Amino acid sequence: MEKNWRTSWQTPWRSPKIPEAIRPAVEEMQLQRALTHVPMIYLVAIFNLVAVMVLSAHEGVEPVYYGWMGLMAVGSLARMIVWMRYPRKPESAAQTQKILRNLSVLAVGIVSFLSIWSVLIISTGIFANQMFIPMSLVFGSTCIAHCLACLKKPAVTVLVLGVIPSAVAMILAGGFDDMIMGWSMITIALLMIRFIIDSYNQIISGLIMRHTIWKQAHSDPLTGLANRRAMMNHLRLAEQAFARHGSGFAVALLDLNQFKQVNDNLGHDIGDRLLVEVAERLNRSSAAEEIVGRLGGDEFLIFMPNVTAHDQAAARATAYLSGFARPAHINGHVLTPSASVGIAVQTLDGTGTEQLLKAADGALYHMKRAGKNAGGYPGSGLRNIA
């Protein structure tokens, strides 16, 4: 019972784990929100700094205690201009991470410094109206945390450092009114932290759900490979890259031999498990940036980037066949999968997705008809692997 109570209490303060597959999308979202909201943080900082300087001068406080705020205000203005000039699309994920990291360190660092100064003001009583300083810091910290809501840890840290130390100092060193105000500040900080976490969780959960829906729409439910739609999208993107940069590529169309006999004699359950085994073996054989997809039935498509010659494509196709043509033990049955392959190379066999697939399908049909597991063009040298 105690364990369940702890779990229910802790759950609202926890956040879903970010899958690595969507981490770039999360960081891009965080950067876009930061680029939009961070200038407002600096505007709030400039306003508060100027207000404190005016109050300090009005109360006759020595300039040594607040003169540095002018420099901070000028620095905030400069940083605001820099943020407004940042490119909306950084060149790399590493640059995005660097910008977010610098923002987090800067926000936490400034709030920590101002928090120490606020505690000093409360403890020493330099200002006659010393409530203005912690309240101004609470206001600024809340605004910063709200603008950084997409960055949970920095936002929560800003709230804790910007509110709690001053509130505790007011409770311990102030009068009755200060003590009541200190507890109120702590309550507000806890509520804001809960709000920040809830807002962050909704953002991350939305991105996870969007990725899940996208994955379901672009992956084969049986094997987990890219489905026909996803493979067509990859080929279209490859065509666009080829048009811009001349990046060649090839495709291999692979069809299992005698798969219908497996379904007819052993059942579709065995056939499905064989397809899953073949998919896993093809995936293990894939090189960097190569993509393996299932078009349907027992037909697979392999996208091979940076392959510009038939010999290269034939060598890669042979490697794939060698990678999965070994006995598979499925429910007491020993099955040795084999396949026929047809290959097609961009520009050599066609210039578009439809032409390439038609050429690969023609080569596959030719080899099946000839009764050989060979490559996508005559004389390719692919071996019959049974």
C-alpha positions in Angstrom: 0.0 0.0 0.0 2.8 2.4 0.9 4.6 1.6 -2.4 1.4 2.4 -4.4 1.0 5.7 -2.5 4.6 6.7 -3.3 4.1 5.8 -6.9 0.9 7.8 -7.2 2.6 10.8 -5.5 5.7 10.7 -7.7 4.0 10.1 -11.0 2.8 13.7 -11.6 6.4 14.9 -11.1 7.9 12.4 -13.5 8.2 12.8 -17.3 8.1 10.2 -20.1 11.5 9.0 -21.3 12.4 10.5 -24.6 13.1 7.7 -27.3 16.3 8.3 -29.1 14.4 8.2 -32.4 12.6 11.4 -31.6 15.4 13.2 -29.7 16.4 15.3 -32.7 12.7 16.4 -33.1 12.5 17.3 -29.4 15.7 19.4 -29.5 14.5 21.1 -32.7 11.2 22.0 -31.0 13.0 23.2 -27.9 15.2 25.4 -30.0 12.3 26.9 -31.9 10.4 27.7 -28.7 13.6 29.2 -27.2 14.2 31.4 -30.2 10.7 32.7 -29.8 10.5 33.2 -26.1 14.1 34.0 -24.9 14.0 37.6 -26.2 11.1 38.1 -23.8 13.3 36.8 -20.9 15.8 39.5 -21.6 13.1 42.2 -21.9 11.9 41.2 -18.4 15.4 41.2 -17.1 16.1 44.7 -18.5 12.9 46.0 -17.0 13.5 44.5 -13.6 17.2 45.7 -13.5 16.2 49.2 -14.4 13.4 49.2 -11.9 15.8 48.1 -9.1 18.3 50.7 -10.1 15.7 53.5 -10.0 14.5 52.3 -6.6 18.0 52.1 -5.3 18.8 55.6 -6.4 15.5 56.9 -4.9 16.3 55.3 -1.5 19.8 56.7 -1.5 21.6 53.4 -1.7 25.3 53.7 -2.5 25.9 53.1 -6.3 28.4 50.4 -5.5 25.5 48.2 -4.5 23.6 48.5 -7.7 25.8 50.1 -10.4 26.7 46.7 -11.8 23.0 46.2 -12.8 23.5 48.8 -15.6 26.2 46.6 -17.1 23.9 43.6 -16.8 21.1 45.4 -18.5 23.3 46.4 -21.4 24.5 42.8 -21.6 20.9 41.5 -21.6 20.1 43.9 -24.5 23.1 42.6 -26.4 22.2 39.0 -25.8 18.6 39.7 -26.8 19.8 41.0 -30.2 22.1 38.0 -30.6 19.2 35.6 -30.0 16.9 37.4 -32.4 19.6 37.0 -35.1 20.2 33.2 -34.5 19.3 31.1 -37.6 16.0 29.3 -37.3 17.6 26.2 -38.8 21.0 25.4 -37.3 23.4 23.5 -39.5 23.6 20.4 -37.3 22.2 18.7 -34.2 25.4 19.4 -32.4 24.9 23.2 -32.9 21.3 22.9 -31.6 22.5 21.1 -28.5 25.2 23.7 -27.9 22.7 26.6 -28.2 20.3 24.9 -25.7 23.1 24.1 -23.3 24.5 27.6 -23.4 21.0 29.0 -22.8 20.4 26.7 -19.8 23.8 27.5 -18.2 23.3 31.3 -18.7 19.8 31.3 -17.3 20.7 29.2 -14.2 23.9 31.2 -13.7 22.2 34.6 -13.8 19.3 33.6 -11.5 21.8 32.0 -9.0 23.8 35.2 -8.9 20.7 37.4 -8.4 19.3 34.9 -5.8 22.5 35.3 -3.7 22.3 39.1 -4.0 18.6 38.9 -2.9 19.4 36.9 0.2 22.2 39.3 1.0 19.7 42.2 0.7 17.2 40.5 3.0 19.8 39.6 5.6 21.5 43.0 5.8 18.5 45.3 5.3 20.3 47.6 2.9 17.0 48.6 1.4 14.3 50.2 3.4 11.7 48.5 1.2 13.5 45.2 0.9 10.4 43.3 -0.2 10.8 44.7 -3.7 14.0 42.8 -4.4 12.8 39.2 -3.7 9.4 39.9 -5.3 11.1 41.3 -8.4 13.3 38.1 -8.5 10.3 35.9 -8.0 8.5 37.7 -10.9 11.6 37.4 -13.1 12.2 33.7 -12.2 8.6 32.8 -13.0 8.8 34.5 -16.4 12.1 32.8 -17.2 10.7 29.4 -16.1 7.6 29.9 -18.2 9.6 30.8 -21.3 11.9 27.8 -20.7 9.0 25.3 -20.1 10.1 23.1 -23.0 13.4 22.7 -21.1 12.2 21.0 -17.9 15.4 20.8 -15.9 16.6 24.4 -16.5 13.1 25.7 -15.9 12.6 23.9 -12.6 16.2 24.8 -11.5 15.5 28.5 -12.2 12.3 28.4 -10.1 14.0 26.6 -7.2 17.1 28.9 -7.2 15.1 32.1 -7.9 12.4 31.6 -5.2 13.4 29.2 -2.5 16.5 30.9 -1.1 14.9 34.3 -0.8 11.7 32.8 0.7 13.7 30.9 3.3 15.7 34.1 4.1 12.4 36.0 4.6 11.0 33.3 6.8 14.1 33.2 9.0 15.2 36.8 9.1 12.0 38.8 8.5 9.0 39.7 10.6 5.6 38.0 10.7 4.5 39.6 7.4 7.8 38.5 5.7 7.3 35.0 7.0 3.8 34.7 5.6 5.0 36.1 2.3 8.0 33.6 2.2 5.7 30.7 2.7 3.4 32.0 -0.1 6.4 32.3 -2.4 7.3 28.7 -1.7 3.8 27.6 -2.5 3.7 29.5 -5.7 7.1 28.0 -6.7 5.8 24.5 -6.1 2.7 25.1 -8.1 4.7 26.6 -11.0 7.1 23.7 -10.9 4.1 21.3 -11.2 2.8 23.4 -14.1 6.1 23.4 -15.9 6.4 19.6 -15.6 2.9 19.1 -16.7 3.4 21.4 -19.7 6.7 19.6 -20.6 5.1 16.2 -20.3 2.3 17.2 -22.6 4.8 18.4 -25.2 6.9 15.2 -25.0 3.9 12.9 -25.0 2.5 14.6 -28.1 5.8 14.2 -29.9 6.0 10.5 -28.8 2.4 9.9 -30.0 3.1 11.7 -33.3 6.2 9.5 -33.8 4.2 6.4 -33.0 1.5 7.2 -35.5 4.1 8.0 -38.1 6.0 4.7 -37.4 2.8 2.7 -37.6 2.0 4.3 -41.0 5.5 3.7 -42.4 6.5 0.3 -41.0 5.5 -3.2 -41.7 3.4 -4.6 -38.8 4.8 -8.1 -39.1 8.6 -7.5 -39.6 9.0 -4.0 -38.3 10.8 -3.1 -41.6 9.9 0.0 -43.6 6.7 -0.6 -45.6 6.0 0.2 -49.2 5.0 3.8 -48.4 8.2 4.4 -46.5 10.4 2.9 -49.1 8.8 5.0 -51.9 9.4 8.1 -49.7 13.1 7.1 -49.3 13.4 6.6 -53.1 11.8 10.0 -53.9 14.2 11.7 -51.4 17.1 9.8 -53.0 15.9 11.1 -56.4 15.9 14.7 -55.1 19.4 14.3 -53.7 20.6 12.9 -57.0 19.1 15.8 -58.8 20.8 18.3 -56.5 24.2 16.6 -55.8 24.4 13.7 -58.2 24.4 11.2 -55.3 23.9 7.8 -57.1 22.1 4.8 -55.6 20.8 1.4 -56.5 17.9 -0.8 -55.5 17.6 -4.6 -55.0 14.3 -6.4 -55.3 14.4 -9.6 -53.4 11.8 -12.4 -53.6 11.8 -15.6 -51.5 11.9 -18.9 -53.4 9.2 -21.5 -52.8 7.6 -19.4 -50.0 4.1 -20.4 -51.1 5.0 -24.0 -50.4 5.9 -23.1 -46.9 2.5 -21.5 -46.3 0.6 -24.3 -48.0 2.5 -27.2 -46.3 3.4 -25.8 -42.9 0.8 -23.0 -42.4 0.8 -19.3 -42.5 2.1 -19.0 -38.9 5.3 -20.7 -39.9 5.5 -18.6 -43.0 5.1 -15.4 -41.0 7.9 -16.5 -38.6 10.1 -17.3 -41.5 9.5 -13.8 -42.9 10.4 -12.3 -39.5 13.6 -14.3 -39.4 14.5 -13.3 -43.0 13.8 -9.6 -42.2 16.1 -9.7 -39.1 18.9 -11.3 -41.1 18.6 -8.8 -43.9 18.7 -6.0 -41.4 21.8 -7.4 -39.8 23.4 -7.5 -43.3 22.6 -3.9 -44.1 25.5 -1.4 -44.3 25.4 2.1 -43.0 22.6 4.2 -44.6 21.2 1.2 -46.4 17.5 0.6 -45.8 15.6 -2.7 -46.0 11.9 -2.7 -46.5 9.1 -5.2 -47.1 6.8 -4.4 -50.0 4.3 -7.1 -49.2 4.1 -10.9 -49.2 7.6 -12.4 -49.5 8.9 -9.4 -51.5 11.6 -7.2 -50.0 13.3 -4.0 -51.3 16.8 -2.8 -50.4 17.9 0.8 -50.9 21.6 1.1 -51.4 23.0 4.7 -51.4 26.3 5.6 -53.1 26.2 2.6 -55.3 26.7 3.7 -58.9 27.8 0.5 -60.8 26.3 -2.9 -61.4 29.3 -4.7 -59.9 28.8 -2.8 -56.6 25.1 -3.5 -56.5 25.7 -7.2 -57.3 28.3 -7.5 -54.6 26.0 -6.0 -52.0 23.1 -8.2 -53.1 25.3 -11.3 -52.8 26.2 -10.2 -49.3 22.6 -10.0 -48.4 21.8 -13.4 -49.8 24.8 -14.9 -48.0 23.6 -13.3 -44.7 20.3 -15.0 -44.5 20.7 -18.3 -46.5 21.4 -20.6 -43.5 19.1 -23.0 -41.7 16.4 -21.5 -39.5 14.8 -23.6 -36.8 11.1 -22.7 -36.5 8.7 -24.8 -34.4 10.6 -28.0 -35.0 11.1 -27.3 -38.7 14.4 -26.6 -40.3 14.0 -24.2 -43.2 16.8 -22.8 -45.3 15.6 -19.6 -47.0 16.7 -18.7 -50.5 15.8 -15.9 -52.8 16.0 -14.4 -56.3 17.2 -10.8 -56.7 16.9 -8.2 -59.3 19.0 -5.0 -59.1 18.8 -1.7 -60.8 21.2 1.3 -60.7 20.1 4.9 -61.0 20.7 6.4 -64.5 22.0 3.0 -65.8 18.7 1.3 -65.5 16.3 4.2 -65.1 16.1 7.7 -63.8 13.0 7.6 -61.6 11.4 5.4 -58.9 9.0 3.8 -61.3 11.6 3.1 -63.9 14.1 1.7 -61.3 11.5 -0.6 -59.8 10.3 -1.8 -63.2 13.9 -2.6 -64.2 14.6 -4.4 -60.9 11.3 -6.3 -61.3 12.2 -7.3 -64.8 15.6 -8.5 -63.8 14.0 -10.5 -61.0 11.5 -12.1 -63.3 14.2 -12.9 -65.8 16.3 -14.7 -63.1 13.3 -16.6 -61.7 12.3 -17.7 -65.2 15.9 -18.9 -65.8 15.7 -20.8 -62.5 18.7 -19.0 -61.1 19.3 -16.8 -58.0 21.3 -14.1 -59.9 21.6 -10.4 -60.0 19.6 -7.7 -61.7 21.2 -7.9 -65.1 22.8 -10.6 -67.2 26.3 -11.6 -66.2 26.1 -10.0 -62.7 27.7 -13.0 -61.1 25.2 -13.5 -58.2 25.3 -17.1 -57.0 22.4 -19.5 -56.5 22.3 -19.8 -52.7 19.8 -22.6 -51.6 
